[in-house]
Amino acid sequence: MQVTVLFLAAGRGRRFGGEVPKQYRRVNGMPLVTIALRSLAREPRFTAVQPVLARGDVMFAECVQGERFPFTLLPPVEGGEERAISMARGLSALPEDVEWVAVQDAARPFPSPRLLRNVLDAACEHGAAVPGVPVHDTIKRVDEAGRVVQTLERSSLRAVQTPQVARRAWLDEAVRAERERLHLHTDDASLLEAAGFPVWVSEGDVNNRKITTPEDLAWLERQLRDEEETA
């Protein structure tokens, strides 16, 4: 199984704030994109990475200059305003012989080797898989006024993460089927589901945290420091 990663780094990080997009913020002297790529490099089935960047992005090239990865780093392509549009553009740029695709958000820079192994194994068996973790909080559905209309059974709920892995042919077909509704899909699994493809959930990791706020960045700094001390 050889897998090409769509590395989505086109976001502006508006919720994070500041002039520098969050994927280029530095932690322990390294930009988040570099930390994420080094994490992906620990999985030998990732043979190529396709960066998807914002228009006019020059920071990515600066971040990877001098880095040596075990996978091929493909020429970047331009993303879109919505995540699914960025994914679709990256997908269309891949060589025709790519059979398996993993979609990774640059804002999740710390996937563990175990998480990567689990999601790839599950995708290989079932055709598509996403890492997920159990939901421990009680989740309620509310209406526009804020009134509770339903309390969901949390034992069946999972908070999903990336990378999300699928057969390239499935993703191609899902993009074609949902082309007019791409902007409605917040992850790749929902796109596949809407097109009728089954998606399985593998064991995720609470430390595969999405960096959304400055507090998340401080958390990541502690995690990296602890990992270095353990090593």
C-alpha positions in Angstrom: 0.0 0.0 0.0 1.5 3.3 -1.1 -0.3 6.5 -0.1 -0.1 10.0 -1.3 -0.9 12.7 1.3 -2.9 15.8 0.4 -1.4 18.3 2.9 -3.9 21.1 3.3 -2.2 24.3 4.4 -4.3 26.9 2.6 -6.2 28.1 5.6 -6.0 31.7 6.9 -6.4 30.9 10.6 -8.9 33.7 11.2 -10.0 32.3 14.5 -6.4 32.1 15.7 -5.7 35.8 14.9 -2.5 37.6 14.0 -0.9 38.4 10.6 0.9 35.1 10.3 -1.3 32.1 9.4 -1.3 29.6 12.2 0.3 26.8 10.2 3.4 29.0 10.0 3.6 29.9 13.7 6.7 28.5 15.4 6.8 26.1 18.3 10.2 25.2 19.7 11.8 27.0 16.8 9.8 25.1 14.1 6.8 26.1 12.1 3.7 23.9 12.5 4.0 22.8 8.9 7.4 21.4 9.5 6.3 19.6 12.7 3.4 18.1 10.8 5.5 16.9 7.9 8.1 15.4 10.2 5.2 13.5 12.0 4.0 12.2 8.6 7.5 11.1 7.8 7.3 8.4 10.5 4.9 6.3 8.4 6.7 4.5 5.6 3.5 4.0 3.5 3.4 7.7 2.8 5.4 7.9 -0.4 4.5 11.4 -1.6 3.0 14.6 -0.2 1.0 17.1 -2.3 1.0 20.5 -0.5 -2.1 22.6 -1.1 -1.4 26.3 -0.3 -3.1 29.7 -0.4 -2.6 31.9 -3.4 0.7 33.8 -3.1 2.1 31.6 -0.3 5.9 31.9 -0.1 6.3 30.8 3.5 5.9 27.1 2.8 9.0 27.0 0.5 11.0 28.8 3.2 9.9 26.3 5.9 10.8 23.1 3.9 14.1 24.5 2.5 16.9 22.2 3.6 14.5 19.6 5.0 15.0 16.0 4.0 11.9 13.7 4.0 11.6 10.0 3.1 8.6 10.9 0.8 8.5 12.9 -2.4 7.4 16.5 -1.9 5.3 17.4 -4.9 5.1 20.9 -6.4 2.4 22.9 -4.4 -1.0 23.6 -5.9 -3.4 26.5 -5.0 -6.2 25.8 -2.7 -9.6 27.4 -2.3 -11.7 29.3 0.3 -13.3 26.1 1.6 -11.5 23.0 2.9 -13.3 20.6 0.5 -12.4 22.8 -2.5 -8.7 22.7 -1.5 -8.9 19.0 -1.2 -10.6 18.6 -4.6 -7.9 20.8 -6.3 -5.1 18.8 -4.7 -6.8 15.6 -5.7 -7.0 16.7 -9.4 -3.3 17.5 -9.4 -2.2 14.0 -8.4 -0.5 11.6 -10.8 -2.9 9.2 -12.4 -1.3 6.1 -10.9 -2.0 7.2 -7.3 -4.4 4.6 -5.8 -4.6 5.7 -2.1 -5.0 9.2 -0.7 -4.7 10.5 2.8 -5.9 14.1 3.6 -4.1 15.8 6.4 -4.8 19.2 7.9 -1.6 21.2 8.5 -3.3 22.4 11.7 -3.0 18.9 13.2 0.7 18.6 13.4 1.1 15.8 15.9 -0.4 12.5 14.6 1.3 9.6 16.4 2.8 6.6 14.5 0.1 4.4 16.1 -2.7 6.6 14.9 -1.2 6.7 11.3 -0.8 2.9 11.3 -4.3 2.3 12.6 -6.1 4.5 10.0 -4.0 3.1 7.1 -4.7 -0.4 8.1 -8.5 0.3 8.5 -8.6 2.0 5.1 -6.8 -0.8 3.4 -9.3 -3.3 4.8 -12.5 -1.2 4.2 -11.7 1.3 1.5 -12.0 4.5 3.6 -11.2 5.3 7.3 -10.9 8.2 9.6 -9.3 8.4 13.1 -11.8 9.2 15.9 -12.0 9.5 19.6 -15.0 8.9 21.9 -17.0 11.9 23.0 -17.1 12.3 26.8 -19.2 15.4 27.1 -23.0 15.3 26.8 -23.9 16.6 23.3 -27.2 18.5 22.8 -28.9 19.6 19.5 -30.4 23.1 19.8 -32.6 25.2 17.6 -31.7 28.7 16.3 -33.0 30.3 19.5 -30.7 28.1 21.7 -33.5 25.8 23.0 -32.5 22.1 23.4 -34.4 19.9 21.0 -32.5 16.6 21.4 -29.8 15.0 23.6 -27.7 12.7 21.6 -26.5 9.3 22.8 -22.8 9.9 23.2 -21.8 6.2 23.2 -22.2 6.2 19.5 -20.5 9.5 18.8 -16.9 10.1 17.7 -14.9 13.2 17.2 -13.0 12.6 14.0 -9.5 13.8 13.1 -7.1 13.6 10.2 -5.5 12.1 8.2 -8.6 10.7 6.5 -7.7 7.9 4.1 -9.6 6.5 1.1 -9.2 4.9 -2.3 -8.4 7.6 -4.8 -11.2 6.4 -7.1 -13.8 6.8 -4.3 -12.7 10.4 -3.7 -12.7 11.2 -7.4 -16.3 9.9 -7.7 -17.4 11.6 -4.5 -16.0 15.0 -5.7 -17.9 14.6 -9.1 -21.1 13.6 -7.3 -20.9 16.5 -4.8 -19.3 19.2 -7.0 -22.1 21.6 -6.5 -22.1 21.0 -2.7 -18.4 20.8 -1.9 -18.6 23.9 0.3 -21.0 22.2 2.6 -18.6 19.4 3.5 -16.3 20.0 6.5 -14.3 16.8 6.1 -13.6 14.1 3.6 -15.6 11.5 5.3 -18.8 13.5 4.9 -18.1 13.9 1.2 -17.6 10.1 0.8 -20.7 9.4 2.9 -22.9 11.7 0.8 -21.7 9.9 -2.4 -22.7 6.5 -0.8 -19.3 5.2 0.2 -18.8 3.4 3.6 -16.4 5.0 6.0 -14.9 3.3 9.0 -13.5 4.9 12.2 -10.2 3.8 13.5 -8.7 4.5 16.9 -7.7 8.2 17.2 -5.6 10.0 19.7 -6.5 12.9 22.0 -3.0 14.3 21.4 -3.8 14.6 17.7 -5.2 18.0 18.5 -6.2 20.7 16.0 -4.4 23.9 16.6 -7.1 26.6 16.7 -6.1 29.0 19.4 -2.9 30.4 21.1 -3.7 28.0 24.0 -3.5 25.1 21.6 -0.1 26.3 20.5 1.1 26.4 24.2 -0.2 22.9 24.7 1.7 21.7 21.6 4.9 23.3 22.9 4.5 21.3 26.2 3.9 18.1 24.2 6.9 18.5 22.1 9.1 19.3 25.1 7.8 16.2 26.9 8.5 14.1 23.8 12.1 15.4 23.6 12.7 14.7 27.3 11.4 11.2 27.0 13.6 10.5 23.9 
